[in-house]
Amino acid sequence: MSLILNKINLFVVIDILIVAFLLYRIYVLLTRTRAMQLLFAIVIILVFDVISRKLHLETISWIIKNLSAYLVFGIIVLLQPELRRLVGEIGNMPIFNWINPKKIQHLDKIVEAVVELAKNQVGSLICILQDMKPEYIIERSVKLDALVSKELLLTIFYEENPLHDGAVIIEKDRVTAAACFLPVSDSPLLKTTHGARHRAAMGMAEETDAIVIVTSEETGEISIMHNGQMFSPIPKEKLKEKILELMNKKS
């Protein structure tokens, strides 16, 4: 009997830990995005609902009751990027690595291109995809499907090239698309001196698990955006090491 009770208690603990982990990951994810504002709005609505019930404010209660049916669908629609990232992060846990092991991209060629772009103060925006593939962005871009090379990346971001505006998306060892227009972020981590390129990089980093590399045409600095965070400036000799660190890989 005691053995059965111990097993039941173990399952309860596991159940609580799983739920706590998911809630924590959702909270961390939301705090890095604009979805936090929506979360506060939901909390305010719930507080108003409780107050209106206690004070018998029938009109407010009726409005909240009728709106609540649509609230769930609204949350799903508005939080689609965050939900995609959450599922991607769960699938990216070490326990699942044996099922779907990550592949390291041709980093040397990417790093060489970024270093030269930064040296020549050429603005560039390179997205290295991981588990999440933003089809809605790729569909509106110029599709390439070309093998990654330093020369190709330098050519794309050459000022006279019609593809130099926008971002390049790299998946595994291939340049999937160019001239990609990314969602723009209003993250407080960005300064007023950061232009559209950095804001687009942060927007991509907030909505996907991609590692986004930016070179500034004004300063030649290299920045990396990942999971709603910004790492800047990145020394040229530390660029590959930082990318590998963010990919959770050992060089």
SEGU-341250 format. One record per residue: residue in three letters; x, y, z of N, C-alpha, C in turn. Coordinates in steps of 0.05 Angstrom, whole numbers, plus 5000, padded with zeros to 4 digits. Example, Ala and Ser with C-alpha at 12.3 -4.5 7.8 and 13.67 -1.06 7.14 Angstrom:
// residues 2
ALA526448865156524649105156526449345156SER525749555142527349795143525850015157
//
This chain:
// residues 251
MET501749765000500050005000501750255000SER503850255017505650485018507150524992LEU507750304978509150324953507350454932ILE504750384932502850514913502650814919LEU502450884945502251164952504651314944ASN507051194947509551324939509551374909LYS508551184893508451214864506551434857ILE504251444870502251654865503451924871ASN504851944894506152204902508252284881LEU509652084871511752144851510452254825PHE508252134817506952234793505852514797VAL504852574821503852834827506053044826VAL508352974837510653154836511553204807ILE511652984791512453014763510453194748ASP507853154754505753304742506153604748ILE506653664773506953944782509454064769LEU511653914768514154014757513754074727ILE512453904712511953954684510354204679VAL508154234695506454464692507954724700ALA509554704721511154934730513155014709PHE514454814697516454874676515155014652LEU512754904643511455024620510555314626LEU509455354650508655624658511055814659TYR513255714669515655884671516655954643ARG516755754624517655804597515756004583ILE513255974588511256164576511756444586TYR512256464612512756734625515256854613VAL517456704612519956804601519656894572LEU518156724557517756794529516157044526LEU514057084542512357314539513857574548THR515557544568516957784578518857894557ARG519657734537521557824517520057934492THR517457944493515958024469513858224476ARG512558324455510358514459507858384470ALA507858114471505557964482505158014512MET507258124525506958184554504758384558GLN504558574540502458774542499658644541LEU499458444523496858304521496258154547LEU498358034559498057884584497058074606PHE498158314607497258504627494258574622ALA493558604597490758674590488858454600ILE489758204596488057974604487757974635VAL489958024649489858034678487958254688ILE488058484675486258704682483358624678ILE482758494655480058404650479158204671LEU480858024679480157834700479657974727VAL481258174733480858324758478158474757PHE477558594734474958734731472658534734ASP473058294723470958084725470358014754VAL472457974770472157904798470858124813ILE471758374808470558604822467658644815SER467058614789464258654781462358444793ARG463358204796461757994809461258054839LYS463358144852463158204880461258434885LEU461458644868459758884872457158874856HIS456658634844454158594829453758804807LEU455858864792455759054770454858884745GLU452358864741451258684721452058744693THR452158994686452859074658455758994651ILE457559054669460358984665460758684664SER459358544682459558254683458458134657TRP456258244647455058144622456958184598ILE458258424597460158474575462558284576ILE463658254600466058074603465257784596LYS462957704606462057424601461757374571ASN460657564556460157524527462757554511LEU464657714521467157744507469057514512SER468757384535470657164542470656934522ALA468256894509468156674490469956724466TYR470456984459472157054437475057104445LEU475457134472478057204482480156994476VAL479356734479481156514475482156504446PHE480256544427480956544399482756784392GLY482157004405483757244401486657204410ILE486957074433489557024444491156834426ILE489856624415491156444398492156584372VAL490456754361491256894337493557094342LEU493257254363495257454369497957344378LEU497857114391500256994402501356764385GLN500656754360501656544342504756534342PRO506156754338509056734338510256624364GLU509156724387510156634413509556334418LEU507156254409506455964412508255794395ARG508955884371510755734354513555714367ARG514455934378517055924392517055744416LEU514755744431514555574455514755284447VAL513355204426513454924417516254864407GLY517455054393520255014384522154974406GLU521855124428523655104451523354844465ILE520754754467520254494480521654274464GLY521254284437522554084420525554104419ASN526654324428529554374428530854284454MET529254174473530354094498532253854494PRO534353834511536453624507535253344505ILE533053294519531853034520530952944492PHE530453134474529453064448531653074427ASN534053144434536253164415536852904400TRP536452674414537052424401534952364379ILE532652484381530552434360531152614336ASN531852864341532253054319534753214324PRO537053084321539553224327540053464309LYS541153674321541753924306544153884287LYS544154034266546354034248547654314248ILE550254314250551654574250551854664221GLN551054914216551255024189554255064181HIS554655134157557355194147558155464159LEU558855454184559355704199561755854189ASP563855714182566355844174565756034151LYS564155954131563656114108561856354116ILE559956304134558256524143559956734159VAL561656634177563256804193565156964176GLU566456844157568356984139566957214124ALA564457154115562957364100562157594119VAL561257524143560457734162562757904170VAL565057784175567457934183568258134160GLU568158034135568958214113566858434109LEU564258374113562158574110562558794132ALA563158704156563558884178566059064173LYS568158934163570659074158570259304137ASN568559244117568059444096565659614102GLN564559584127562159734136559859714116VAL559359474108557059414091554759304109GLY552459434107550159344123549159074113SER548658894132547658624124545858514147LEU544258324139542358204158542157904151ILE543257734167543357444161541957284183CYS539957124175538456964194539156674191ILE540256554212540956264212538656124226LEU537055974210534755834222535655604239GLN534055534259534455304275532155104271ASP530355094291528054904289525655024275MET525355284277522955414266523455534239LYS521655474220521955574193519655774187PRO520356034185518256234180517256244151GLU515556064144514556044117513256294107TYR511856434126510456684118512356904109ILE514856884118516857084110518156994084ILE518856734082520156624058518356644034GLU515756614037513956624015513956894001ARG514557104017514457384006517257473998SER519257303997521957373991522757273963VAL525357313957526457193932527756933939LYS526656713930527756443937530256383921LEU532256273934534756213921535455913922ASP535455803946536255523950538955463938ALA540955623948543755593938545555513961LEU547655373955549555293975550955533987VAL551155534014552455764028555355794019SER556056034013558856104007559356394015LYS561856444021562656724028562056904004GLU562756813980562456983957559557053951LEU557756853955554956903950553857113970LEU554557083995553557274015554557554010LEU557157574002558257843996556857963971THR556257793952554957893928552157983934ILE550657843950547957913957547858193970PHE549658243988549658504003551258723989TYR552258663965553558873950551559093944GLU552259343947550359563946548859573919GLU550159503898548859523871547059283865ASN547159083883545458843878542558903886PRO540658843869537858903876536758743900LEU538258533909537458373932538658463958HIS540258683957541758753982539958864004ASP537558973997535759064017534258814029GLY533858814055532558594068534558394079ALA533558164087535157964101535657724084VAL537757574090538257314079537557104099ILE536156894090535456674108537056424101ILE538456314120540156074116538955844132GLU538555624118537555384131539555154126LYS540655054147542754844146545054954129ASP545754844106548054934090547155084065ARG544655184065543655314040542455584046VAL542855764027541556024028538855984017THR536855984034534055924026532856164011ALA533256404021531856634009533456894014ALA533057093998534257354001532057563998ALA532857814004530958044003528457984020CYS528957874044526757804062526158044080PHE523658114082522758334099521658214125LEU522958284147522458164173520658344189PRO519258224209517658384228519358574244VAL518458814248519959024262519259024291SER521259044308520859044337521059324349ASP519559364371519859604387521059544414SER522759344415523959244440525459474455PRO525159494481526559704496529659654497LEU530559414488533359364487534759524464LEU533159614445534159764423534360054430LYS536560184421536960464426535760634403THR535560884407534461064386536361074362THR538961004367540861014345540660764327HIS539260554337538960314321536860364299GLY537660294275535860344252534060104246ALA532960114222530959914214532159634213ARG534759614206536059354203536159214230HIS536959354251537059234278534259174289ARG532359344282529559294292528359054278ALA529059014253528058784238529358524249ALA531958544256533358314267532158234294MET531558434311530258374336527458254333GLY525958364313523358254308523457964300MET525457884284525757604276526557434300ALA528257544318529257404341526957374362GLU525057554362522757524380520757314371GLU520457294345518357124334519256844326THR521956804324522956544317525356474335ASP526556234332528956164347531456204330ALA531256354308533556404291535656564305ILE538156524296540356684305540756894283VAL540457144290540457364270542957534273ILE544457554252546957704252546657954237VAL547558184248547258444236550058574234THR550658694211553058864209552059144204SER553259334218552459614215554059754194GLU552759894176554160044155555260304167GLU554260404190555260644202557760604218THR557860374234560060334252561760084245GLY560559904229561959654223561759454246GLU560159514266559859324289558159084281ILE558758864294557158614290555358574314SER552858524310550958474331549558204325ILE548758074347547157824344544557854360MET542357784348539757784362538857484364HIS537957414388537057134391535257124415ASN532856994411530956964433530257224447GLY529957434431529157694442531357834456GLN533857744454536057874467538057974446MET539558174453541558294435544358274447PHE546258184431549058154439550658334421SER551758554432553058744415554958924432PRO557258994421558358894395559758624399ILE559858464378561258204379563958234366PRO566158184380568758194367568957994345LYS570258064323570457894300571557614306GLU573557604324574757354330573057174349LYS570957294360569157154378566557074365LEU566157154339563557114326562756824324LYS564456654314563756374312563256244339GLU564856314358564556204385561756284397LYS560956534392558356624402556056484388ILE556256444362554156304347553856024358LEU556155884361556155614371554955604399GLU555555804415554455814443551455834442LEU550456004424547556044422546155794410MET547555654394546555404382546755174402ASN547955224425548355024445550054784434LYS552154864420553954664408556754714418LYS558254514419561154534426562754544400SER564654724400566254744376568354514375
//
